[in-house]
């Protein structure tokens, strides 16, 4: 009986763990079954033709891989590539503090605020650091966005994001909208009834810096 219960728990837990994304597609060239800005989970297999190219950025390990040809098996921190070539580079990112999605948080017991809590000293402590002056926001569906500096007085950046302006229905790139934050600043982002406090690295790069280093997931 104990063995049956244990096996049942393993089978129930397996699919939930396998569904957790570990990387994001920065570029995809060729007839692939993944596309630009897709999240991919560990164990995902992607087959590339001889002239196909795939660029993956890992959310926690911060490896950025440019893969040409072959068969790619997505791992927890990097990919296994058979029959192709891979070029890896470390990019600045705060992968260890990348916010979980709402579904992941429910599975792991991590709390995601559904309504912004009242400001406190602790609420102004950065939860993550970004390495680009113009973050990419993962805000499915769009809506009203406020980015307010909390380490010094300043006028908040507030704007509406229509759903049709989102990439792949979820992503808004402040670089493409010519919006930039101050290097070294601490900000509170509020959107869709959620919020996160983040810091901009003092040496953050302007424009379209590497995606994984400026991605904020709500």
N, C-alpha and C positions, 0 to 999 in steps of 0.2 A: 504494500500500500504506500509506504514512504517513497519507494522508487517511482511509482506511478505519479505521485504528487509532485516529486522533483522534476520529472520529465515534463509534466504539464506546465509547470512554472517556467521552465527553460523555453518551451515552445511558444508560450505566450509572450515572454520577454524578448525573444529573438527578433521578430519583425519590427518592434518599436525601436530597438537599438540600431538595426540596420538602416532605418529610415532617417537617422540623424545626419544632416549634411556635414561634410568635412571640407569641401572645397567649392569654389565657384568658377565657372567658365568665363575667362576674360576674352577669349577669341576662339572662333571655330571656323575653319576653312575646309570646304569639301562637303560631301554628302554624309554627315554624321548624325547620330541619333541624339546628340546634345546640341544646344545652341547658346549663343551669347547670353550671359547673366543667369544661366541655369545653375542651381545648386546640385551637387552630386554627393552621393553617400559612399561610404567605404564598401568595397566589394563590387561597385559598378564597373562593368566592362564596356569599353568603347573601342570599336574597330575602325582604324584609319586606313585609307588607301595610300598608295605610295606617295602621292602628291598632297595628301591631306595634312592639315596642321591643327593642333589643339593647344591652347594656352590655359593652364589650370593654376589657380592660386589657392593654397591651402589656408583655411581660416585660423588654425591654431599654430601650426608649425612655421607659417609665413614663407614656405617654399613657393616659388613661382616657376612653373615648368613650361617650357616650350617643346612640344612633342611633335615629331614628324614621322608619319607612317607607323605601321605595326599595330599591336593590340595593347591597349592600356587597361590596367586593372587599378582602380583607385584604392589607395590605402588610407590609413588613419592620418599619416603625416606626409607621405609622398607616394608617387605612383610606381608600379612595376610595369616596365615597358618591354615587350617582346617583339623582335623583328623591326624595330624602329629606333629612332634616336631621340634622346632627351637632353635638354640643357636646363640646368637648375641654377637659380640664384635666390639668395635670401633677400627679402624685402622688409623694410621696417614695418612692423605691425604689432598690434597689441592682442595677438591671438588668444592668449591665456585668459583675457577678459572679454572676449567677443560675446555679446549678449545672445542668449538662446532665444529661439523663436517661442511664441506662445505655446505651441504644441510641445516643444522640447521641454519648456519650463514645467509644464504640467506633468510630464513623465519623470522629471528629475527632482521635483519638489522645490524648484527655484521660483520665487515670487516675481511676477510681472505686474506692475501697477496698472490697473484699469482706469484709474483716475489719478491725476497728479497729487501727491501728498502735500501737506502744508510745508513751506520752506523752513528748513532748520539748518544748523551749522553742518550736520552730518549729510544733509541732502545736497550740500554744495561740494562734497568730496567727489572728485572725478572717479567714475566707474571704469573708464578706459581712456586711452590716448590715441589720437589720430595723427597721421604723419603727412597730411596734405592740408593746405589752407581751405580747400573746397571739398567738403565731405560728400560722399554718395549715400543717400538715405534710402533705406529699405522700408517704404511706407505703403504697403499694398492698398490700392484704392485712392490714394492721395488725400486731399483735404487741407485744412489750415495748419500751417507750420509756424512755430515761433522758436527762434534761437536767441536766447538772452544771455549776456555775459554776467557772470555771478562773482567774479573776483574783483571787479571794479565797476563803477557806474557807467552806463552807456545805454543808448537807444536800442531796444530789441530789434532783431531782424524778423519781420513777420510777413508772410506771403501765403497765397493760396496755390495749391498744386492740383490742377484738374487731372482727372484720371488719364486723359488722352496725352498728357505730357510725360507720363511715366514710361520708362523703358521696361518692356516685358510686363507691364501692368503693376510694377512694384517699385522701381528704382528711379530716384530723382538725383541728377548730378548737378551740384551747385557750380561746378566748373563750367559746364555748358550753358548755365544761366548767368555767367559772369558775376557770381556771388562768392565772396571770400571772407574768411575770418582772420583774426589777428594771431600771429605766431605767439605761443606761450599763454594764450588766453584760456580761461575755463568757462564753459558754456553749459546752459541747460536747454536741451532740445525737447520741445513738447509737440506732439502730433498724435492725432487719433486717440486722444484720451490717455496716452502713455507719455513717459518722459525718461530721459537719461541725462546724466551730467557727464561731460567729457572734457578732456584737455587737448589743446592743440600743441603738438610738440614745438619747442622753440625753434627748431631747425626744419619745420614742416615746409614742404615744397609747394610752390604755386601751381595752378593749372591742373591738368590731368595726371597727377602723380599715380604710382601703382595703386590699383583698385583696392586690394586687400588692406592697405595701410590707411585708407580713408573711408572704409565702409562702416556705416552705423546701422545696426539692425534693431528695430523696435519690436 
